[in-house]
Amino acid sequence: MTQFDPHMVLLIFAAAVVTYLTRIGGFILITRMTRIPPRVEAALNAVPAAVLTTLVAPAFFIGGWDVKVSLLVALLVGLRFSSTPMLIAGWIVVMAWRYLAG
């Protein structure tokens, strides 16, 4: 059994408060604006692409060939179709590759 450490509890609580403040702070800031400046709007429009890149890039560079091929197939399908066929195509490719390659 581990011993109770009050400093660790305080650290976890402080991290939770800071995380909450940063999340609610952006919401409060945007709701108080009467007009969103063009630069802020451009930055907000770039967020989905940035999040997608941070999720996909490590998997592509660290993953095996099954992951690389499935991501490339999903990219090609995503250029033509919506997100559901893209997801299904990537899933089928990675599952088939893993089944056939062992």
OpenMM code with the backbone's topology and positions (N, CA, C; nanometers):
from openmm import Vec3, app, unit

residues = "MET THR GLN PHE ASP PRO HIS MET VAL LEU LEU ILE PHE ALA ALA ALA VAL VAL THR TYR LEU THR ARG ILE GLY GLY PHE ILE LEU ILE THR ARG MET THR ARG ILE PRO PRO ARG VAL GLU ALA ALA LEU ASN ALA VAL PRO ALA ALA VAL LEU THR THR LEU VAL ALA PRO ALA PHE PHE ILE GLY GLY TRP ASP VAL LYS VAL SER LEU LEU VAL ALA LEU LEU VAL GLY LEU ARG PHE SER SER THR PRO MET LEU ILE ALA GLY TRP ILE VAL VAL MET ALA TRP ARG TYR LEU ALA GLY".split()
positions = [
    Vec3(0.0838, -0.1172, 0.0000),
    Vec3(0.0000, 0.0000, 0.0000),
    Vec3(0.0888, 0.1243, 0.0000),
    Vec3(0.0545, 0.2218, -0.0805),
    Vec3(0.1345, 0.3443, -0.0872),
    Vec3(0.0923, 0.4402, 0.0219),
    Vec3(0.1839, 0.5262, 0.0568),
    Vec3(0.1586, 0.6228, 0.1625),
    Vec3(0.0953, 0.7481, 0.1035),
    Vec3(0.0047, 0.8110, 0.1775),
    Vec3(-0.0636, 0.9325, 0.1345),
    Vec3(0.0350, 1.0486, 0.1320),
    Vec3(0.0407, 1.1185, 0.0182),
    Vec3(0.1316, 1.2323, 0.0038),
    Vec3(0.0490, 1.3585, -0.0204),
    Vec3(0.0396, 1.4476, 0.0774),
    Vec3(-0.0421, 1.5683, 0.0604),
    Vec3(0.0109, 1.6607, -0.0494),
    Vec3(0.1404, 1.6583, -0.0741),
    Vec3(0.1960, 1.7426, -0.1797),
    Vec3(0.1477, 1.6968, -0.3176),
    Vec3(0.1353, 1.5666, -0.3364),
    Vec3(0.0868, 1.5137, -0.4629),
    Vec3(-0.0598, 1.5503, -0.4839),
    Vec3(-0.1391, 1.5443, -0.3790),
    Vec3(-0.2795, 1.5836, -0.3883),
    Vec3(-0.2901, 1.7308, -0.4233),
    Vec3(-0.2087, 1.8126, -0.3610),
    Vec3(-0.2075, 1.9563, -0.3904),
    Vec3(-0.1651, 1.9825, -0.5346),
    Vec3(-0.0672, 1.9087, -0.5828),
    Vec3(-0.0227, 1.9233, -0.7212),
    Vec3(-0.1329, 1.8838, -0.8197),
    Vec3(-0.2011, 1.7742, -0.7938),
    Vec3(-0.3108, 1.7307, -0.8805),
    Vec3(-0.4229, 1.8337, -0.8787),
    Vec3(-0.4567, 1.8846, -0.7612),
    Vec3(-0.5613, 1.9855, -0.7505),
    Vec3(-0.5224, 2.1132, -0.8255),
    Vec3(-0.3986, 2.1573, -0.8106),
    Vec3(-0.3526, 2.2776, -0.8803),
    Vec3(-0.3559, 2.2585, -1.0319),
    Vec3(-0.3147, 2.1416, -1.0795),
    Vec3(-0.3196, 2.1137, -1.2237),
    Vec3(-0.4631, 2.1136, -1.2742),
    Vec3(-0.5556, 2.0599, -1.1940),
    Vec3(-0.6965, 2.0585, -1.2337),
    Vec3(-0.7518, 2.2009, -1.2412),
    Vec3(-0.7173, 2.2842, -1.1460),
    Vec3(-0.7656, 2.4233, -1.1458),
    Vec3(-0.7099, 2.4993, -1.2652),
    Vec3(-0.5817, 2.4853, -1.2926),
    Vec3(-0.5206, 2.5552, -1.4061),
    Vec3(-0.5814, 2.5060, -1.5382),
    Vec3(-0.6036, 2.3763, -1.5508),
    Vec3(-0.6657, 2.3233, -1.6717),
    Vec3(-0.8066, 2.3788, -1.6888),
    Vec3(-0.8836, 2.3825, -1.5810),
    Vec3(-1.0191, 2.4363, -1.5882),
    Vec3(-1.0173, 2.5842, -1.6261),
    Vec3(-0.9288, 2.6606, -1.5662),
    Vec3(-0.9225, 2.8043, -1.5952),
    Vec3(-0.8837, 2.8315, -1.7404),
    Vec3(-0.7921, 2.7536, -1.7955),
    Vec3(-0.7548, 2.7770, -1.9349),
    Vec3(-0.8691, 2.7402, -2.0291),
    Vec3(-0.9440, 2.6366, -1.9960),
    Vec3(-1.0560, 2.5977, -2.0825),
    Vec3(-1.1709, 2.6974, -2.0731),
    Vec3(-1.2084, 2.7371, -1.9530),
    Vec3(-1.3205, 2.8284, -1.9370),
    Vec3(-1.2797, 2.9711, -1.9758),
    Vec3(-1.1506, 3.0016, -1.9632),
    Vec3(-1.1029, 3.1358, -1.9991),
    Vec3(-1.1215, 3.1673, -2.1459),
    Vec3(-1.0912, 3.0726, -2.2324),
    Vec3(-1.1111, 3.0934, -2.3754),
    Vec3(-1.2576, 3.1112, -2.4099),
    Vec3(-1.3437, 3.0338, -2.3454),
    Vec3(-1.4872, 3.0466, -2.3692),
    Vec3(-1.5381, 3.1834, -2.3241),
    Vec3(-1.4976, 3.2261, -2.2068),
    Vec3(-1.5415, 3.3571, -2.1553),
    Vec3(-1.4890, 3.4693, -2.2440),
    Vec3(-1.3652, 3.4591, -2.2876),
    Vec3(-1.3069, 3.5625, -2.3728),
    Vec3(-1.3827, 3.5750, -2.5055),
    Vec3(-1.4142, 3.4640, -2.5675),
    Vec3(-1.4857, 3.4665, -2.6958),
    Vec3(-1.6282, 3.5185, -2.6784),
    Vec3(-1.6971, 3.4790, -2.5708),
    Vec3(-1.8353, 3.5242, -2.5517),
    Vec3(-1.8435, 3.6722, -2.5191),
    Vec3(-1.7382, 3.7304, -2.4667),
    Vec3(-1.7386, 3.8735, -2.4325),
    Vec3(-1.7090, 3.9620, -2.5543),
    Vec3(-1.6550, 3.9028, -2.6594),
    Vec3(-1.6226, 3.9817, -2.7787),
    Vec3(-1.7503, 4.0168, -2.8547),
    Vec3(-1.7588, 4.1402, -2.8978),
    Vec3(-1.8732, 4.1787, -2.9811),
    Vec3(-1.8504, 4.1360, -3.1251),
    Vec3(-1.7248, 4.1337, -3.1646),
    Vec3(-1.6872, 4.0945, -3.2997),
    Vec3(-1.5559, 4.0191, -3.2909),
    Vec3(-1.5475, 3.9069, -3.3628),
    Vec3(-1.4243, 3.8281, -3.3621),
    Vec3(-1.3318, 3.8839, -3.4694),
    Vec3(-1.2106, 3.9253, -3.4300),
    Vec3(-1.1157, 3.9770, -3.5289),
    Vec3(-1.0791, 3.8699, -3.6324),
    Vec3(-1.0470, 3.9120, -3.7546),
    Vec3(-1.0152, 3.8152, -3.8608),
    Vec3(-0.8990, 3.7218, -3.8253),
    Vec3(-0.7994, 3.7708, -3.7560),
    Vec3(-0.6852, 3.6850, -3.7196),
    Vec3(-0.7262, 3.5768, -3.6191),
    Vec3(-0.8120, 3.6143, -3.5246),
    Vec3(-0.8602, 3.5156, -3.4280),
    Vec3(-0.9473, 3.4122, -3.4984),
    Vec3(-1.0313, 3.4562, -3.5895),
    Vec3(-1.1158, 3.3635, -3.6644),
    Vec3(-1.0308, 3.2679, -3.7485),
    Vec3(-0.9258, 3.3205, -3.8103),
    Vec3(-0.8362, 3.2350, -3.8888),
    Vec3(-0.7664, 3.1321, -3.7988),
    Vec3(-0.7259, 3.1753, -3.6795),
    Vec3(-0.6618, 3.0826, -3.5861),
    Vec3(-0.7592, 2.9749, -3.5408),
    Vec3(-0.8833, 3.0132, -3.5126),
    Vec3(-0.9831, 2.9151, -3.4715),
    Vec3(-1.0164, 2.8174, -3.5840),
    Vec3(-1.0143, 2.8656, -3.7071),
    Vec3(-1.0400, 2.7770, -3.8210),
    Vec3(-0.9268, 2.6767, -3.8418),
    Vec3(-0.8071, 2.7087, -3.7946),
    Vec3(-0.6925, 2.6197, -3.8110),
    Vec3(-0.6849, 2.5125, -3.7028),
    Vec3(-0.7620, 2.5248, -3.5974),
    Vec3(-0.7541, 2.4312, -3.4855),
    Vec3(-0.7865, 2.2874, -3.5259),
    Vec3(-0.8949, 2.2591, -3.6005),
    Vec3(-0.9218, 2.1185, -3.6347),
    Vec3(-0.8082, 2.0517, -3.7123),
    Vec3(-0.7484, 2.1220, -3.8054),
    Vec3(-0.6367, 2.0643, -3.8809),
    Vec3(-0.5167, 2.0393, -3.7904),
    Vec3(-0.4920, 2.1296, -3.6973),
    Vec3(-0.3791, 2.1125, -3.6056),
    Vec3(-0.4016, 1.9931, -3.5127),
    Vec3(-0.5230, 1.9774, -3.4636),
    Vec3(-0.5535, 1.8639, -3.3761),
    Vec3(-0.5423, 1.7332, -3.4530),
    Vec3(-0.5960, 1.7303, -3.5747),
    Vec3(-0.5874, 1.6094, -3.6562),
    Vec3(-0.4417, 1.5731, -3.6842),
    Vec3(-0.3604, 1.6721, -3.7138),
    Vec3(-0.2183, 1.6471, -3.7400),
    Vec3(-0.1484, 1.5907, -3.6173),
    Vec3(-0.1791, 1.6434, -3.4987),
    Vec3(-0.1133, 1.5927, -3.3777),
    Vec3(-0.1571, 1.4509, -3.3438),
    Vec3(-0.2732, 1.4097, -3.3922),
    Vec3(-0.3180, 1.2728, -3.3679),
    Vec3(-0.2656, 1.1751, -3.4720),
    Vec3(-0.2567, 1.2183, -3.5973),
    Vec3(-0.2222, 1.1280, -3.7065),
    Vec3(-0.0714, 1.1160, -3.7264),
    Vec3(0.0016, 1.2241, -3.7165),
    Vec3(0.1452, 1.2229, -3.7464),
    Vec3(0.2234, 1.1226, -3.6610),
    Vec3(0.2062, 1.1210, -3.5285),
    Vec3(0.2814, 1.0209, -3.4511),
    Vec3(0.2462, 0.8773, -3.4898),
    Vec3(0.1187, 0.8514, -3.5160),
    Vec3(0.0801, 0.7157, -3.5565),
    Vec3(0.1439, 0.6791, -3.6893),
    Vec3(0.1519, 0.7736, -3.7800),
    Vec3(0.2114, 0.7454, -3.9105),
    Vec3(0.3607, 0.7156, -3.8985),
    Vec3(0.4327, 0.7957, -3.8211),
    Vec3(0.5782, 0.7806, -3.8149),
    Vec3(0.6237, 0.6710, -3.7191),
    Vec3(0.5448, 0.6401, -3.6186),
    Vec3(0.5838, 0.5369, -3.5226),
    Vec3(0.5231, 0.4016, -3.5579),
    Vec3(0.4032, 0.4035, -3.6185),
    Vec3(0.3324, 0.2795, -3.6494),
    Vec3(0.4013, 0.1981, -3.7578),
    Vec3(0.3537, 0.0763, -3.7703),
    Vec3(0.4089, -0.0130, -3.8715),
    Vec3(0.3492, 0.0151, -4.0085),
    Vec3(0.3807, -0.0751, -4.1015),
    Vec3(0.3314, -0.0565, -4.2385),
    Vec3(0.1795, -0.0664, -4.2466),
    Vec3(0.1196, -0.1460, -4.1589),
    Vec3(-0.0260, -0.1549, -4.1598),
    Vec3(-0.0903, -0.0196, -4.1318),
    Vec3(-0.0344, 0.0530, -4.0366),
    Vec3(-0.0871, 0.1854, -4.0022),
    Vec3(-0.0593, 0.2852, -4.1135),
    Vec3(0.0606, 0.2818, -4.1691),
    Vec3(0.0957, 0.3753, -4.2764),
    Vec3(0.0045, 0.3577, -4.3982),
    Vec3(-0.0135, 0.2331, -4.4395),
    Vec3(-0.0968, 0.2067, -4.5573),
    Vec3(-0.2422, 0.2436, -4.5296),
    Vec3(-0.2924, 0.2101, -4.4114),
    Vec3(-0.4320, 0.2426, -4.3806),
    Vec3(-0.4539, 0.3928, -4.3737),
    Vec3(-0.3576, 0.4678, -4.3219),
    Vec3(-0.3713, 0.6137, -4.3189),
    Vec3(-0.3687, 0.6727, -4.4595),
    Vec3(-0.2841, 0.6192, -4.5448),
    Vec3(-0.2806, 0.6681, -4.6829),
    Vec3(-0.4103, 0.6353, -4.7573),
    Vec3(-0.4631, 0.5153, -4.7368),
    Vec3(-0.5916, 0.4793, -4.7985),
    Vec3(-0.7025, 0.5692, -4.7444),
    Vec3(-0.7025, 0.5926, -4.6134),
    Vec3(-0.8031, 0.6800, -4.5541),
    Vec3(-0.7918, 0.8215, -4.6091),
    Vec3(-0.6706, 0.8686, -4.6319),
    Vec3(-0.6515, 1.0013, -4.6907),
    Vec3(-0.7114, 1.0072, -4.8306),
    Vec3(-0.6823, 0.9066, -4.9124),
    Vec3(-0.7346, 0.9058, -5.0490),
    Vec3(-0.8870, 0.8953, -5.0515),
    Vec3(-0.9428, 0.8123, -4.9651),
    Vec3(-1.0888, 0.8007, -4.9588),
    Vec3(-1.1489, 0.9306, -4.9045),
    Vec3(-1.0815, 0.9922, -4.8082),
    Vec3(-1.1304, 1.1173, -4.7502),
    Vec3(-1.1310, 1.2332, -4.8481),
    Vec3(-1.0481, 1.2269, -4.9512),
    Vec3(-1.0496, 1.3330, -5.0526),
    Vec3(-1.1755, 1.3270, -5.1383),
    Vec3(-1.2385, 1.2110, -5.1447),
    Vec3(-1.3551, 1.1941, -5.2315),
    Vec3(-1.4863, 1.1819, -5.1548),
    Vec3(-1.4813, 1.1189, -5.0362),
    Vec3(-1.6026, 1.0896, -4.9607),
    Vec3(-1.5997, 1.1571, -4.8244),
    Vec3(-1.7052, 1.1346, -4.7466),
    Vec3(-1.7144, 1.1938, -4.6131),
    Vec3(-1.6301, 1.1148, -4.5129),
    Vec3(-1.6410, 1.1520, -4.3863),
    Vec3(-1.5549, 1.0917, -4.2850),
    Vec3(-1.5899, 0.9462, -4.2533),
    Vec3(-1.7161, 0.9082, -4.2643),
    Vec3(-1.7516, 0.7699, -4.2317),
    Vec3(-1.6906, 0.6694, -4.3292),
    Vec3(-1.7034, 0.6864, -4.4617),
    Vec3(-1.6342, 0.5934, -4.5518),
    Vec3(-1.4824, 0.5966, -4.5348),
    Vec3(-1.4278, 0.7132, -4.5011),
    Vec3(-1.2838, 0.7244, -4.4782),
    Vec3(-1.2431, 0.6383, -4.3587),
    Vec3(-1.3187, 0.6461, -4.2506),
    Vec3(-1.2903, 0.5678, -4.1316),
    Vec3(-1.3033, 0.4186, -4.1595),
    Vec3(-1.4090, 0.3818, -4.2302),
    Vec3(-1.4319, 0.2408, -4.2624),
    Vec3(-1.3209, 0.1861, -4.3522),
    Vec3(-1.2794, 0.2631, -4.4524),
    Vec3(-1.1725, 0.2181, -4.5429),
    Vec3(-1.0419, 0.1977, -4.4675),
    Vec3(-1.0059, 0.2921, -4.3825),
    Vec3(-0.8832, 0.2779, -4.3044),
    Vec3(-0.8888, 0.1582, -4.2118),
    Vec3(-1.0044, 0.1359, -4.1504),
    Vec3(-1.0202, 0.0234, -4.0594),
    Vec3(-1.0103, -0.1090, -4.1343),
    Vec3(-1.0756, -0.1170, -4.2495),
    Vec3(-1.0707, -0.2410, -4.3286),
    Vec3(-0.9272, -0.2724, -4.3712),
    Vec3(-0.8554, -0.1712, -4.4157),
    Vec3(-0.7175, -0.1943, -4.4614),
    Vec3(-0.6293, -0.2425, -4.3466),
    Vec3(-0.6364, -0.1779, -4.2325),
    Vec3(-0.5480, -0.2184, -4.1220),
    Vec3(-0.5869, -0.3561, -4.0696),
    Vec3(-0.7161, -0.3867, -4.0634),
    Vec3(-0.7570, -0.5196, -4.0161),
    Vec3(-0.7188, -0.6286, -4.1167),
    Vec3(-0.7366, -0.6022, -4.2462),
    Vec3(-0.6975, -0.7002, -4.3479),
    Vec3(-0.5471, -0.7226, -4.3465),
    Vec3(-0.4722, -0.6148, -4.3341),
    Vec3(-0.3251, -0.6257, -4.3321),
    Vec3(-0.2823, -0.7105, -4.2120),
    Vec3(-0.3394, -0.6824, -4.0970),
    Vec3(-0.3008, -0.7579, -3.9764),
    Vec3(-0.3443, -0.9039, -3.9852),
    Vec3(-0.4582, -0.9305, -4.0472),
    Vec3(-0.5046, -1.0679, -4.0609),
    Vec3(-0.4156, -1.1448, -4.1590),
    Vec3(-0.3839, -1.0823, -4.2713),
    Vec3(-0.3053, -1.1501, -4.3740),
    Vec3(-0.1563, -1.1604, -4.3397),
    Vec3(-0.1038, -1.0580, -4.2743),
    Vec3(0.0385, -1.0579, -4.2411),
    Vec3(0.0686, -1.1324, -4.1123),
    Vec3(-0.0320, -1.1566, -4.0352),
    Vec3(-0.0100, -1.2345, -3.9125),
    Vec3(0.0073, -1.1494, -3.7983),
] * unit.nanometer
topology = app.Topology()
chain = topology.addChain("A")
for resn in residues:
    res = topology.addResidue(resn, chain)
    for name in ("N", "CA", "C"):
        topology.addAtom(name, app.Element.getBySymbol(name[0]), res)
